[in-house]
Amino acid sequence: MKISVAQTKSEKGNIKANIQNHLKWIELAVSEKTDLIIFPELSLSGYEPELAKDLATDQNDGRLQVFQDISDANKIAIGVGLPIQSEGGILIGMVIFQANQPRQTYFKQILHPDENPYFVVGSEHTILTVKVRKIALAICYESLQPQHAEKAWEMGADIYLASVAKSQAGIEKAYAHFPKIADQYSIPVLMANCIGFCDNYQSVGQTSIWDTKGSICGQLDSQSEGLLIYDTVSKTTHTIIETKESDM
């Protein structure tokens, strides 16, 4: 199977515009015969905790139907980030669309201390099954906590996929941690990071994939939108990078 991790730049608080940008990258992923595409943390709203209360919605938001339609038509699983309203508060969610299946949402279980004023925690791991592969989902800060990957491994995950919104300092921590996870559990680790300004910091891309021995086998740059695509059979990667008019 093929998995795409998308590196995108969100427009602050503009869900409508961000949906359109997601559709562009999903179309490219479909053209590459990708089975799953995952976007960065809170990709549809932008990583903007102070806006979460105004932007929070649920997995059945009608604006998201276009993702279900594409999933049904092309048999591609899609994961997008949104703040999700619940009775207990707002959660950092990843809404998952799979062909002809009910939508589901994974909720971040371990928050960074800075997120506590804005969000509440989720309570359960989500293991996606795509073409018999079991894929554990993680969202940013929790992916750096060893117990999160340990639990995913205990649940039978054979791929660990982190959706993040990281600064350069965060990326450096990820680059120290994810190779250890990959090597310890002999599973590939995929990370989708965004670019552009988030909250009060600059997100620096460098979306990456580590193989089962912890060696980096694919990486995007720190400035461009793009896709990093991993073939689980050949264990190879390739990239699609945004082409700006000035580069043509």
CORFEN-V620373 format. One record per backbone hydrogen bond with DSSP energy under -1.0 kcal/mol. CO is the residue of the C=O (numbers start at 0). NH is the residue of the N-H. E is the energy in kcal/mol with one decimal. If there is no record, write none. Layout:
((CO/NH/E) (CO/NH/E))
//
This chain:
((0/231/-2.8) (1/34/-2.3) (1/35/-1.2) (2/229/-3.0) (3/37/-2.2) (4/227/-2.1) (6/225/-2.2) (7/194/-1.9) (10/13/-2.2) (12/14/-1.1) (13/17/-2.3) (14/18/-2.4) (15/19/-1.6) (16/20/-1.8) (17/21/-2.4) (18/22/-2.3) (19/23/-1.3) (20/24/-1.4) (21/25/-2.6) (22/26/-2.4) (23/27/-1.5) (24/28/-2.3) (25/29/-2.7) (26/30/-2.1) (27/31/-1.2) (28/33/-2.3) (29/32/-2.1) (34/76/-2.8) (35/3/-3.3) (36/78/-2.4) (37/5/-2.7) (39/42/-1.3) (41/45/-2.4) (44/12/-2.5) (45/47/-1.7) (47/50/-2.1) (48/51/-1.2) (50/54/-1.8) (51/55/-1.9) (56/84/-3.0) (57/60/-1.9) (60/63/-2.1) (61/64/-1.5) (63/66/-1.5) (63/67/-1.1) (64/68/-2.6) (65/69/-2.0) (66/70/-2.4) (67/71/-2.8) (68/72/-2.2) (69/73/-2.2) (70/74/-1.6) (76/36/-2.2) (77/96/-2.7) (78/38/-2.1) (79/94/-2.5) (80/43/-2.4) (81/92/-2.5) (82/56/-2.0) (83/90/-3.0) (88/85/-2.0) (89/119/-2.8) (90/83/-2.9) (91/107/-2.7) (92/81/-2.2) (93/105/-2.6) (94/79/-2.1) (95/103/-1.6) (96/77/-2.3) (97/100/-1.9) (103/95/-3.7) (105/93/-2.4) (107/121/-2.8) (111/114/-2.5) (112/115/-1.0) (114/117/-1.8) (114/118/-2.1) (125/136/-1.7) (127/134/-3.3) (129/132/-1.9) (132/129/-2.3) (133/157/-2.8) (133/158/-1.2) (134/127/-2.9) (135/160/-2.9) (137/162/-2.8) (138/141/-1.4) (139/142/-2.2) (140/143/-1.6) (141/144/-1.7) (144/147/-1.9) (145/149/-2.1) (146/150/-2.1) (147/151/-1.9) (148/152/-2.5) (149/153/-2.3) (150/154/-1.6) (151/156/-2.2) (152/155/-1.8) (158/135/-3.0) (159/189/-2.6) (160/137/-2.1) (161/191/-2.8) (162/139/-1.6) (165/203/-1.9) (166/170/-2.6) (167/171/-2.2) (168/172/-1.5) (169/173/-2.3) (170/174/-2.8) (172/176/-2.0) (173/177/-2.8) (176/180/-1.7) (177/181/-2.7) (178/182/-2.2) (179/183/-2.9) (180/184/-2.2) (181/186/-1.2) (187/159/-2.4) (188/209/-2.8) (189/161/-3.3) (190/207/-1.1) (191/163/-2.8) (193/204/-2.4) (195/202/-3.1) (197/200/-3.0) (200/197/-3.3) (202/195/-1.3) (206/219/-2.5) (207/190/-2.8) (208/216/-2.9) (209/188/-1.9) (210/213/-2.0) (214/210/-2.9) (217/208/-2.1) (220/205/-2.6) (224/241/-3.0) (225/6/-3.2) (226/239/-2.3) (227/4/-2.6) (228/237/-1.7) (229/2/-2.5) (230/234/-1.8) (235/230/-2.8) (237/228/-2.9) (239/226/-2.7) (243/246/-2.1) (244/247/-1.3))
//
